[in-house]
């Protein structure tokens, strides 16, 4: 009688054979779902900024900004109006801001970075000729709790940088000093009062930033970063008006663009103040990505009746009421969008630009592809 070999497959084995593929399918589906959930996870960070604050007037802006839970606030200048050569009076003006309950509540919850403009530097439209700049610097740094051993206290001027991780991005903050080293402004020969008092200084030996700050800026722009926020107290892109701006020194504005091109810096957004109105400016560059200059001014001293200034780079109408600005970084699984917002004093967003961060990064060159 011929014997047959048993297969060894029992009903239990058949059950396992049926269950195992189903379990694998469930596990694989769970892994795919996990990856999908991870890719859809959103990390968000918000930077608030503003300029031009009258410390002896109401300041509802602090509580409005605080209610939006910013991760950081940047003071862009004219943080107080302390036009004086009396150091005690200047300290008293800062102290007045420091005792405001709404400011105290805000700074207890939100880190603050700051640069200055003319009125907290000490004198309207002042530059390198202002004789009290060292005293003003010490008062400024003391108020903003700069460590006594910081590099910022050891070099002339108040320029500095900071790197902070926000929404998974390495964000570089560069705060310029457009006062300490700035050469003379050139008066405008005009009888009209609607365009401002200054014209371009064509003397290429004059400076806005000074040699040391220019060198420092070039070094910082060579450092890698996902996003760069550069704070300039005065407007970088606007050209037509005749108040303070970078284009009062056209050779310096040209050098700024050249340094950015030479260093390969991208992911750049400029912030500016000074003008007592808010606007967003956008300029195409020779290296193929746009530059934005977001002007936010003033926090409690906007000018609703202000003359509408020409600005070929403006992408929305000027906003002339009290306001503040925000930059919101949204990282959705590596897909990053930067939203630039300007807000009225009740918190309503009145201007916005949504920019994929990839559009702020220059196209890869053949060398970069190798």
Secondary structure, DSSP 8 states (H G I E B T S, - for coil): ----------HHHHHHHHHHHHHHHHHHHHHHHHHHHHHH-EEEEEEEEE----TTS--THHHHHHTTT-SEEEE-S-SS----S-HHHHHHHHHHHHT-HHHHHHHHHS-EEE---HHHHTSTT--TT-TTHHHHHHHHHHHTT--TT-HHHHSSS--EEEEEEETTEEEEEEE--SSTT----EE---S-SSS-SEE----TT--SS-HHHHHHHHHHHTS--SEEEEE-SS-SS--SSSSSSGGGGHHHHHHHHHHHHHHT--SEEEEE--SSSBEEEEEE-TTSSEEEEEE---SS---TT------TTBSS--B-SSEEEEEEEEEETTEEEEEEEEEETTS-EEEEEEEEGGGGS----HHHH-
